Structures are given as C-alpha cells and as structure tokens.
Amino acid sequence: MARITVEDCLPYANNRFDLVMLASKRARQLALGSQPLVAAENDKPTVIALREIAEGLITRDILAAIEAKEKGEDIFYPLPDSTKRD
C-alpha cells in the first residue's frame, strides 16, 4: 500500500481545511456503507477516502452529487454555453 500525503490530495481541494472536510465527509459515507471508488485493500475508510481524493475521483462537487443521490434528490447541472438552446 502506497502512503497518501497531503500533497497528493491538495490539487483536488482548495486548501488543507477543505481537504479535511472533504476527506471526513467521504470517510463517513464509506463507513456507513457507500461503495468505494478504488480497491479497498483492507484499508480503513479514512485511507480509502484519501486515496479517492488523490486519484481525483472525489471532489466537492462529486461529493455533493453523491450526497444528493443518497438522499433521493434530483441533481441538476448547468449546461455549457455551447449546448444551450435559444
């Protein structure tokens, strides 16, 4: 198992505080039964969450979408300007 560092994860978070919040929310989801996006390899939820962040699989927007899906809410994304109709 490779060691995950803060530097591995910071490109996917605005700052260290956001990284801690993102990792803790994702680790809680994993502990409550969410499916990991990386191979678990007998890692604890916190390590799995950090590995997901370091690989760019979890961001604040993705985490919000996962939370909304688990709550059964509809998720709407704005269309890029090139696909909008007049």
Secondary structure, 3 states (H helix, E strand, C coil): CCCCCHHHHHHHCCCHHHHHHHHHHHHHHHHCCCCCCCCCCCCCHHHHHHHHHHCCCCCHHHHHHHHHHHHCCCCCCCCCHHHCCC
